[in-house]
Each structure stands twice: as structure tokens, then as C-alpha cells.
Amino acid sequence: MNVSDTLAATETGEVNVSLGNEAGELIFVPNHLEFVVGKKYKINLNNPSPIKHFISID
């Protein structure tokens, strides 16, 4: 089994992140995330704030 097969066979973790709050504060909730190397994650971003957010991931 190669690395791609192993990763495809692993369970996907799901993380929910809010990009602000209804009061319009530009905050991340939760404000700290930890991940395990080699595990797949699906990150759900929600913006309950009336202000748009722009995100880049490096």
C-alpha cells in the first residue's frame, strides 16, 4: 500500500470555524487549531458576521 492509498483509507476529521460573530467582531472561533500529521481534515468555514472575510492559506 502506498502513501496515497493509506491517506485515502484514513478517516476524515471535520473542523468547524466561525470567522466572526453577529456583533461584527473579526475573530476566529476557535482561535487555536491543532492537527495530526497524516490525517485528513475537512474545514468548514462559517461567517456569521455582516463583514466579509478574505482568507489565504500558505
PDB file of N, CA, C and O in Angstrom:
ATOM      1  N   MET A   1       0.854  -1.180   0.000  1.00  0.00           N
ATOM      2  CA  MET A   1       0.000   0.000   0.000  1.00  0.00           C
ATOM      3  C   MET A   1       0.896   1.239   0.000  1.00  0.00           C
ATOM      4  O   MET A   1       1.792   1.349   0.837  1.00  0.00           O
ATOM      5  N   ASN A   2       0.664   2.181  -0.936  1.00  0.00           N
ATOM      6  CA  ASN A   2       1.486   3.386  -0.977  1.00  0.00           C
ATOM      7  C   ASN A   2       0.878   4.489  -0.111  1.00  0.00           C
ATOM      8  O   ASN A   2      -0.193   4.308   0.468  1.00  0.00           O
ATOM      9  N   VAL A   3       1.560   5.628  -0.023  1.00  0.00           N
ATOM     10  CA  VAL A   3       1.126   6.732   0.837  1.00  0.00           C
ATOM     11  C   VAL A   3      -0.248   7.250   0.421  1.00  0.00           C
ATOM     12  O   VAL A   3      -1.072   7.543   1.288  1.00  0.00           O
ATOM     13  N   SER A   4      -0.517   7.370  -0.867  1.00  0.00           N
ATOM     14  CA  SER A   4      -1.814   7.851  -1.336  1.00  0.00           C
ATOM     15  C   SER A   4      -2.938   6.910  -0.917  1.00  0.00           C
ATOM     16  O   SER A   4      -4.003   7.368  -0.503  1.00  0.00           O
ATOM     17  N   ASP A   5      -2.718   5.618  -1.019  1.00  0.00           N
ATOM     18  CA  ASP A   5      -3.723   4.637  -0.607  1.00  0.00           C
ATOM     19  C   ASP A   5      -3.970   4.709   0.899  1.00  0.00           C
ATOM     20  O   ASP A   5      -5.111   4.619   1.353  1.00  0.00           O
ATOM     21  N   THR A   6      -2.900   4.870   1.661  1.00  0.00           N
ATOM     22  CA  THR A   6      -3.022   4.954   3.113  1.00  0.00           C
ATOM     23  C   THR A   6      -3.823   6.182   3.512  1.00  0.00           C
ATOM     24  O   THR A   6      -4.713   6.087   4.358  1.00  0.00           O
ATOM     25  N   LEU A   7      -3.524   7.337   2.918  1.00  0.00           N
ATOM     26  CA  LEU A   7      -4.233   8.575   3.228  1.00  0.00           C
ATOM     27  C   LEU A   7      -5.691   8.479   2.808  1.00  0.00           C
ATOM     28  O   LEU A   7      -6.569   8.955   3.527  1.00  0.00           O
ATOM     29  N   ALA A   8      -5.964   7.876   1.664  1.00  0.00           N
ATOM     30  CA  ALA A   8      -7.338   7.724   1.192  1.00  0.00           C
ATOM     31  C   ALA A   8      -8.147   6.826   2.118  1.00  0.00           C
ATOM     32  O   ALA A   8      -9.364   6.978   2.218  1.00  0.00           O
ATOM     33  N   ALA A   9      -7.491   5.905   2.786  1.00  0.00           N
ATOM     34  CA  ALA A   9      -8.187   4.963   3.660  1.00  0.00           C
ATOM     35  C   ALA A   9      -8.425   5.526   5.064  1.00  0.00           C
ATOM     36  O   ALA A   9      -9.190   4.947   5.834  1.00  0.00           O
ATOM     37  N   THR A  10      -7.784   6.638   5.403  1.00  0.00           N
ATOM     38  CA  THR A  10      -7.948   7.192   6.750  1.00  0.00           C
ATOM     39  C   THR A  10      -9.249   7.965   6.867  1.00  0.00           C
ATOM     40  O   THR A  10      -9.777   8.492   5.888  1.00  0.00           O
ATOM     41  N   GLU A  11      -9.748   8.018   8.086  1.00  0.00           N
ATOM     42  CA  GLU A  11     -10.987   8.745   8.361  1.00  0.00           C
ATOM     43  C   GLU A  11     -10.718  10.245   8.298  1.00  0.00           C
ATOM     44  O   GLU A  11      -9.664  10.714   8.728  1.00  0.00           O
ATOM     45  N   THR A  12     -11.677  10.992   7.760  1.00  0.00           N
ATOM     46  CA  THR A  12     -11.542  12.441   7.651  1.00  0.00           C
ATOM     47  C   THR A  12     -12.108  13.109   8.891  1.00  0.00           C
ATOM     48  O   THR A  12     -13.263  12.885   9.254  1.00  0.00           O
ATOM     49  N   GLY A  13     -11.291  13.931   9.542  1.00  0.00           N
ATOM     50  CA  GLY A  13     -11.766  14.709  10.682  1.00  0.00           C
ATOM     51  C   GLY A  13     -12.471  15.958  10.167  1.00  0.00           C
ATOM     52  O   GLY A  13     -12.135  16.466   9.098  1.00  0.00           O
ATOM     53  N   GLU A  14     -13.430  16.446  10.910  1.00  0.00           N
ATOM     54  CA  GLU A  14     -14.175  17.638  10.496  1.00  0.00           C
ATOM     55  C   GLU A  14     -13.990  18.724  11.543  1.00  0.00           C
ATOM     56  O   GLU A  14     -14.153  18.481  12.739  1.00  0.00           O
ATOM     57  N   VAL A  15     -13.644  19.939  11.082  1.00  0.00           N
ATOM     58  CA  VAL A  15     -13.398  21.073  11.962  1.00  0.00           C
ATOM     59  C   VAL A  15     -14.281  22.229  11.520  1.00  0.00           C
ATOM     60  O   VAL A  15     -14.275  22.601  10.346  1.00  0.00           O
ATOM     61  N   ASN A  16     -15.042  22.801  12.451  1.00  0.00           N
ATOM     62  CA  ASN A  16     -15.892  23.949  12.158  1.00  0.00           C
ATOM     63  C   ASN A  16     -15.248  25.203  12.728  1.00  0.00           C
ATOM     64  O   ASN A  16     -14.857  25.233  13.895  1.00  0.00           O
ATOM     65  N   VAL A  17     -15.138  26.246  11.892  1.00  0.00           N
ATOM     66  CA  VAL A  17     -14.525  27.504  12.306  1.00  0.00           C
ATOM     67  C   VAL A  17     -15.464  28.650  11.946  1.00  0.00           C
ATOM     68  O   VAL A  17     -15.913  28.757  10.804  1.00  0.00           O
ATOM     69  N   SER A  18     -15.759  29.507  12.924  1.00  0.00           N
ATOM     70  CA  SER A  18     -16.529  30.720  12.671  1.00  0.00           C
ATOM     71  C   SER A  18     -15.560  31.869  12.449  1.00  0.00           C
ATOM     72  O   SER A  18     -14.576  32.008  13.176  1.00  0.00           O
ATOM     73  N   LEU A  19     -15.836  32.694  11.443  1.00  0.00           N
ATOM     74  CA  LEU A  19     -14.945  33.791  11.073  1.00  0.00           C
ATOM     75  C   LEU A  19     -15.475  35.135  11.578  1.00  0.00           C
ATOM     76  O   LEU A  19     -15.431  36.133  10.858  1.00  0.00           O
ATOM     77  N   GLY A  20     -15.954  35.156  12.761  1.00  0.00           N
ATOM     78  CA  GLY A  20     -16.505  36.377  13.329  1.00  0.00           C
ATOM     79  C   GLY A  20     -17.741  36.039  14.130  1.00  0.00           C
ATOM     80  O   GLY A  20     -18.048  34.873  14.378  1.00  0.00           O
ATOM     81  N   ASN A  21     -18.446  37.091  14.531  1.00  0.00           N
ATOM     82  CA  ASN A  21     -19.688  36.863  15.257  1.00  0.00           C
ATOM     83  C   ASN A  21     -20.745  37.855  14.767  1.00  0.00           C
ATOM     84  O   ASN A  21     -20.456  38.735  13.957  1.00  0.00           O
ATOM     85  N   GLU A  22     -21.948  37.702  15.260  1.00  0.00           N
ATOM     86  CA  GLU A  22     -23.055  38.531  14.795  1.00  0.00           C
ATOM     87  C   GLU A  22     -22.885  39.996  15.168  1.00  0.00           C
ATOM     88  O   GLU A  22     -23.536  40.860  14.581  1.00  0.00           O
ATOM     89  N   ALA A  23     -22.012  40.292  16.143  1.00  0.00           N
ATOM     90  CA  ALA A  23     -21.738  41.670  16.542  1.00  0.00           C
ATOM     91  C   ALA A  23     -20.749  42.342  15.586  1.00  0.00           C
ATOM     92  O   ALA A  23     -20.456  43.528  15.735  1.00  0.00           O
ATOM     93  N   GLY A  24     -20.233  41.592  14.606  1.00  0.00           N
ATOM     94  CA  GLY A  24     -19.309  42.157  13.627  1.00  0.00           C
ATOM     95  C   GLY A  24     -17.850  42.102  14.026  1.00  0.00           C
ATOM     96  O   GLY A  24     -17.003  42.677  13.343  1.00  0.00           O
ATOM     97  N   GLU A  25     -17.535  41.418  15.128  1.00  0.00           N
ATOM     98  CA  GLU A  25     -16.141  41.290  15.534  1.00  0.00           C
ATOM     99  C   GLU A  25     -15.419  40.334  14.590  1.00  0.00           C
ATOM    100  O   GLU A  25     -15.954  39.284  14.233  1.00  0.00           O
ATOM    101  N   LEU A  26     -14.209  40.698  14.190  1.00  0.00           N
ATOM    102  CA  LEU A  26     -13.405  39.864  13.295  1.00  0.00           C
ATOM    103  C   LEU A  26     -12.544  38.931  14.136  1.00  0.00           C
ATOM    104  O   LEU A  26     -11.388  39.227  14.442  1.00  0.00           O
ATOM    105  N   ILE A  27     -13.134  37.800  14.502  1.00  0.00           N
ATOM    106  CA  ILE A  27     -12.459  36.822  15.348  1.00  0.00           C
ATOM    107  C   ILE A  27     -12.613  35.433  14.742  1.00  0.00           C
ATOM    108  O   ILE A  27     -13.521  35.189  13.947  1.00  0.00           O
ATOM    109  N   PHE A  28     -11.726  34.536  15.121  1.00  0.00           N
ATOM    110  CA  PHE A  28     -11.833  33.133  14.735  1.00  0.00           C
ATOM    111  C   PHE A  28     -12.264  32.337  15.967  1.00  0.00           C
ATOM    112  O   PHE A  28     -11.687  32.488  17.045  1.00  0.00           O
ATOM    113  N   VAL A  29     -13.269  31.500  15.801  1.00  0.00           N
ATOM    114  CA  VAL A  29     -13.729  30.645  16.894  1.00  0.00           C
ATOM    115  C   VAL A  29     -13.789  29.216  16.374  1.00  0.00           C
ATOM    116  O   VAL A  29     -14.603  28.929  15.497  1.00  0.00           O
ATOM    117  N   PRO A  30     -12.964  28.314  16.878  1.00  0.00           N
ATOM    118  CA  PRO A  30     -11.965  28.507  17.922  1.00  0.00           C
ATOM    119  C   PRO A  30     -10.771  29.300  17.383  1.00  0.00           C
ATOM    120  O   PRO A  30     -10.560  29.374  16.173  1.00  0.00           O
ATOM    121  N   ASN A  31     -10.004  29.886  18.287  1.00  0.00           N
ATOM    122  CA  ASN A  31      -8.861  30.709  17.864  1.00  0.00           C
ATOM    123  C   ASN A  31      -7.550  29.925  17.831  1.00  0.00           C
ATOM    124  O   ASN A  31      -6.490  30.501  17.584  1.00  0.00           O
ATOM    125  N   HIS A  32      -7.617  28.627  18.075  1.00  0.00           N
ATOM    126  CA  HIS A  32      -6.423  27.771  18.020  1.00  0.00           C
ATOM    127  C   HIS A  32      -6.836  26.401  17.493  1.00  0.00           C
ATOM    128  O   HIS A  32      -7.801  25.806  17.973  1.00  0.00           O
ATOM    129  N   LEU A  33      -6.104  25.913  16.511  1.00  0.00           N
ATOM    130  CA  LEU A  33      -6.389  24.589  15.937  1.00  0.00           C
ATOM    131  C   LEU A  33      -5.128  23.748  15.981  1.00  0.00           C
ATOM    132  O   LEU A  33      -4.028  24.260  15.776  1.00  0.00           O
ATOM    133  N   GLU A  34      -5.279  22.470  16.246  1.00  0.00           N
ATOM    134  CA  GLU A  34      -4.155  21.528  16.195  1.00  0.00           C
ATOM    135  C   GLU A  34      -4.550  20.362  15.310  1.00  0.00           C
ATOM    136  O   GLU A  34      -5.674  19.866  15.379  1.00  0.00           O
ATOM    137  N   PHE A  35      -3.617  19.931  14.480  1.00  0.00           N
ATOM    138  CA  PHE A  35      -3.869  18.846  13.549  1.00  0.00           C
ATOM    139  C   PHE A  35      -2.809  17.770  13.708  1.00  0.00           C
ATOM    140  O   PHE A  35      -1.695  18.031  14.162  1.00  0.00           O
ATOM    141  N   VAL A  36      -3.178  16.563  13.326  1.00  0.00           N
ATOM    142  CA  VAL A  36      -2.267  15.422  13.374  1.00  0.00           C
ATOM    143  C   VAL A  36      -1.723  15.202  11.970  1.00  0.00           C
ATOM    144  O   VAL A  36      -2.486  15.122  11.007  1.00  0.00           O
ATOM    145  N   VAL A  37      -0.412  15.105  11.858  1.00  0.00           N
ATOM    146  CA  VAL A  37       0.231  14.869  10.569  1.00  0.00           C
ATOM    147  C   VAL A  37      -0.255  13.547   9.998  1.00  0.00           C
ATOM    148  O   VAL A  37      -0.288  12.540  10.706  1.00  0.00           O
ATOM    149  N   GLY A  38      -0.634  13.538   8.723  1.00  0.00           N
ATOM    150  CA  GLY A  38      -1.061  12.327   8.050  1.00  0.00           C
ATOM    151  C   GLY A  38      -2.552  12.065   8.115  1.00  0.00           C
ATOM    152  O   GLY A  38      -3.041  11.130   7.481  1.00  0.00           O
ATOM    153  N   LYS A  39      -3.292  12.883   8.879  1.00  0.00           N
ATOM    154  CA  LYS A  39      -4.742  12.714   8.965  1.00  0.00           C
ATOM    155  C   LYS A  39      -5.410  13.738   8.053  1.00  0.00           C
ATOM    156  O   LYS A  39      -4.957  14.878   7.947  1.00  0.00           O
ATOM    157  N   LYS A  40      -6.502  13.315   7.388  1.00  0.00           N
ATOM    158  CA  LYS A  40      -7.244  14.220   6.510  1.00  0.00           C
ATOM    159  C   LYS A  40      -8.233  15.027   7.339  1.00  0.00           C
ATOM    160  O   LYS A  40      -8.790  14.535   8.320  1.00  0.00           O
ATOM    161  N   TYR A  41      -8.445  16.289   6.923  1.00  0.00           N
ATOM    162  CA  TYR A  41      -9.400  17.152   7.604  1.00  0.00           C
ATOM    163  C   TYR A  41     -10.262  17.876   6.588  1.00  0.00           C
ATOM    164  O   TYR A  41      -9.804  18.245   5.506  1.00  0.00           O
ATOM    165  N   LYS A  42     -11.505  18.069   6.954  1.00  0.00           N
ATOM    166  CA  LYS A  42     -12.413  18.924   6.199  1.00  0.00           C
ATOM    167  C   LYS A  42     -12.680  20.117   7.104  1.00  0.00           C
ATOM    168  O   LYS A  42     -13.194  19.958   8.211  1.00  0.00           O
ATOM    169  N   ILE A  43     -12.330  21.317   6.636  1.00  0.00           N
ATOM    170  CA  ILE A  43     -12.505  22.519   7.435  1.00  0.00           C
ATOM    171  C   ILE A  43     -13.707  23.291   6.893  1.00  0.00           C
ATOM    172  O   ILE A  43     -13.709  23.733   5.744  1.00  0.00           O
ATOM    173  N   ASN A  44     -14.728  23.446   7.736  1.00  0.00           N
ATOM    174  CA  ASN A  44     -15.933  24.180   7.372  1.00  0.00           C
ATOM    175  C   ASN A  44     -15.828  25.600   7.923  1.00  0.00           C
ATOM    176  O   ASN A  44     -15.721  25.795   9.134  1.00  0.00           O
ATOM    177  N   LEU A  45     -15.858  26.589   7.031  1.00  0.00           N
ATOM    178  CA  LEU A  45     -15.778  27.986   7.440  1.00  0.00           C
ATOM    179  C   LEU A  45     -17.162  28.608   7.395  1.00  0.00           C
ATOM    180  O   LEU A  45     -17.886  28.466   6.410  1.00  0.00           O
ATOM    181  N   ASN A  46     -17.526  29.300   8.471  1.00  0.00           N
ATOM    182  CA  ASN A  46     -18.819  29.954   8.567  1.00  0.00           C
ATOM    183  C   ASN A  46     -18.586  31.414   8.956  1.00  0.00           C
ATOM    184  O   ASN A  46     -17.790  31.699   9.851  1.00  0.00           O
ATOM    185  N   ASN A  47     -19.278  32.337   8.285  1.00  0.00           N
ATOM    186  CA  ASN A  47     -19.132  33.750   8.599  1.00  0.00           C
ATOM    187  C   ASN A  47     -20.472  34.321   9.052  1.00  0.00           C
ATOM    188  O   ASN A  47     -21.255  34.782   8.222  1.00  0.00           O
ATOM    189  N   PRO A  48     -20.749  34.297  10.368  1.00  0.00           N
ATOM    190  CA  PRO A  48     -21.993  34.858  10.863  1.00  0.00           C
ATOM    191  C   PRO A  48     -21.964  36.383  10.947  1.00  0.00           C
ATOM    192  O   PRO A  48     -22.987  37.007  11.229  1.00  0.00           O
ATOM    193  N   SER A  49     -20.815  36.978  10.706  1.00  0.00           N
ATOM    194  CA  SER A  49     -20.632  38.420  10.786  1.00  0.00           C
ATOM    195  C   SER A  49     -21.147  39.097   9.515  1.00  0.00           C
ATOM    196  O   SER A  49     -21.141  38.480   8.450  1.00  0.00           O
ATOM    197  N   PRO A  50     -21.590  40.349   9.608  1.00  0.00           N
ATOM    198  CA  PRO A  50     -22.028  41.075   8.409  1.00  0.00           C
ATOM    199  C   PRO A  50     -20.852  41.549   7.543  1.00  0.00           C
ATOM    200  O   PRO A  50     -21.059  42.077   6.451  1.00  0.00           O
ATOM    201  N   ILE A  51     -19.624  41.361   8.028  1.00  0.00           N
ATOM    202  CA  ILE A  51     -18.416  41.814   7.325  1.00  0.00           C
ATOM    203  C   ILE A  51     -17.790  40.643   6.576  1.00  0.00           C
ATOM    204  O   ILE A  51     -17.672  39.544   7.118  1.00  0.00           O
ATOM    205  N   LYS A  52     -17.386  40.882   5.320  1.00  0.00           N
ATOM    206  CA  LYS A  52     -16.719  39.835   4.528  1.00  0.00           C
ATOM    207  C   LYS A  52     -15.329  39.565   5.070  1.00  0.00           C
ATOM    208  O   LYS A  52     -14.667  40.464   5.587  1.00  0.00           O
ATOM    209  N   HIS A  53     -14.894  38.327   4.948  1.00  0.00           N
ATOM    210  CA  HIS A  53     -13.536  37.922   5.332  1.00  0.00           C
ATOM    211  C   HIS A  53     -12.811  37.434   4.089  1.00  0.00           C
ATOM    212  O   HIS A  53     -13.412  36.822   3.206  1.00  0.00           O
ATOM    213  N   PHE A  54     -11.531  37.708   4.028  1.00  0.00           N
ATOM    214  CA  PHE A  54     -10.688  37.203   2.956  1.00  0.00           C
ATOM    215  C   PHE A  54      -9.599  36.362   3.604  1.00  0.00           C
ATOM    216  O   PHE A  54      -8.906  36.818   4.514  1.00  0.00           O
ATOM    217  N   ILE A  55      -9.456  35.131   3.129  1.00  0.00           N
ATOM    218  CA  ILE A  55      -8.532  34.183   3.751  1.00  0.00           C
ATOM    219  C   ILE A  55      -7.564  33.661   2.705  1.00  0.00           C
ATOM    220  O   ILE A  55      -7.938  33.378   1.567  1.00  0.00           O
ATOM    221  N   SER A  56      -6.311  33.541   3.121  1.00  0.00           N
ATOM    222  CA  SER A  56      -5.336  32.848   2.273  1.00  0.00           C
ATOM    223  C   SER A  56      -4.646  31.803   3.147  1.00  0.00           C
ATOM    224  O   SER A  56      -4.404  32.023   4.334  1.00  0.00           O
ATOM    225  N   ILE A  57      -4.340  30.681   2.542  1.00  0.00           N
ATOM    226  CA  ILE A  57      -3.666  29.606   3.255  1.00  0.00           C
ATOM    227  C   ILE A  57      -2.363  29.328   2.539  1.00  0.00           C
ATOM    228  O   ILE A  57      -2.337  29.010   1.350  1.00  0.00           O
ATOM    229  N   ASP A  58      -1.280  29.454   3.290  1.00  0.00           N
ATOM    230  CA  ASP A  58       0.059  29.230   2.718  1.00  0.00           C
ATOM    231  C   ASP A  58       0.570  27.867   3.084  1.00  0.00           C
ATOM    232  O   ASP A  58       1.678  27.499   2.694  1.00  0.00           O
TER     233      ASP A  58
END
